[in-house]
Structures are given as structure tokens and as C-alpha cells.
Amino acid sequence: MSVVDSISAADVVDHVHSGFGVVVDARPQVVRHQGSLPGAYVVEPGEIRAAFAPGSAERLAQCQLDTEIAVVSVRSEAARIAEQIAALGYTNVRYVDGGFFALRTASSV
């Protein structure tokens, strides 16, 4: 059972455009050939800890512990990656329902 919730692609677009959230593209490099998500922070799945652990030299400075973070990854990994980020102390982490394709479609409306 997941400890993080999903968020709709439409809500992600709304929140990002309003300045309330960020998108983390945690799809493996071999999958990112499908396209990019403008404005998303790209983090390899194996680098989640380094990118989000408080005190890490590689930590994404744009993401504070209360920043709304929407995770995009391959469907089978998105919730797990969002849970990893939440376990590092982040309080507002969700994974995008429908993943990359849903978010790309919602972004182009």
C-alpha cells in the first residue's frame, strides 16, 4: 500500500503554472527518449537519495521539505520513488496519475 497519493496531470499543470509545485522526471534515461517535460527536474531513479537527502551536496536546492513535488516515472516505479522522497522528510509528494503521457497531454492543452 502506498503512503503517497497520486495527483492528476491537470492538477500538476495548474500547480506548476501557479508556482506551487515542481515536477521531478525520474524516468530512467533509456525511457526519456519518449520526450522531455519542460521545466521538470530530471533525476535518475538511482540518484533519488543524493538529489533529495537533506545535507547532500547534490540536493536540489529548489525543493524544500514542504515543496509540492509531482513525480513522473515508469508506471511501476512512480509511487515507490515518491515514497522514497517522502521518506527523506518531504511532506507534499505525489506521483502523476497516467505518468509522462498524461502530463505531456495536459501540458499541451
Secondary structure in CASP SS format (residue, H / E / C, confidence):
PFRMAT SS
TARGET T0000
AUTHOR 0000-0000-0000
METHOD secondary structure of the structure
MODEL  1
M C 1.00
S C 1.00
V C 1.00
V C 1.00
D E 1.00
S E 1.00
I E 1.00
S C 1.00
A H 1.00
A H 1.00
D H 1.00
V H 1.00
V H 1.00
D H 1.00
H H 1.00
V H 1.00
H H 1.00
S C 1.00
G C 1.00
F C 1.00
G E 1.00
V E 1.00
V E 1.00
V E 1.00
D E 1.00
A C 1.00
R C 1.00
P C 1.00
Q C 1.00
V C 1.00
V C 1.00
R H 1.00
H H 1.00
Q H 1.00
G C 1.00
S C 1.00
L C 1.00
P C 1.00
G C 1.00
A C 1.00
Y E 1.00
V E 1.00
V C 1.00
E C 1.00
P H 1.00
G H 1.00
E H 1.00
I H 1.00
R H 1.00
A H 1.00
A H 1.00
F H 1.00
A C 1.00
P C 1.00
G C 1.00
S C 1.00
A C 1.00
E C 1.00
R C 1.00
L C 1.00
A C 1.00
Q C 1.00
C C 1.00
Q C 1.00
L C 1.00
D C 1.00
T C 1.00
E E 1.00
I E 1.00
A E 1.00
V E 1.00
V E 1.00
S C 1.00
V C 1.00
R H 1.00
S H 1.00
E H 1.00
A H 1.00
A H 1.00
R H 1.00
I H 1.00
A H 1.00
E H 1.00
Q H 1.00
I H 1.00
A H 1.00
A H 1.00
L C 1.00
G C 1.00
Y C 1.00
T C 1.00
N C 1.00
V E 1.00
R E 1.00
Y E 1.00
V E 1.00
D C 1.00
G C 1.00
G H 1.00
F H 1.00
F H 1.00
A H 1.00
L H 1.00
R H 1.00
T H 1.00
A H 1.00
S H 1.00
S C 1.00
V C 1.00
END
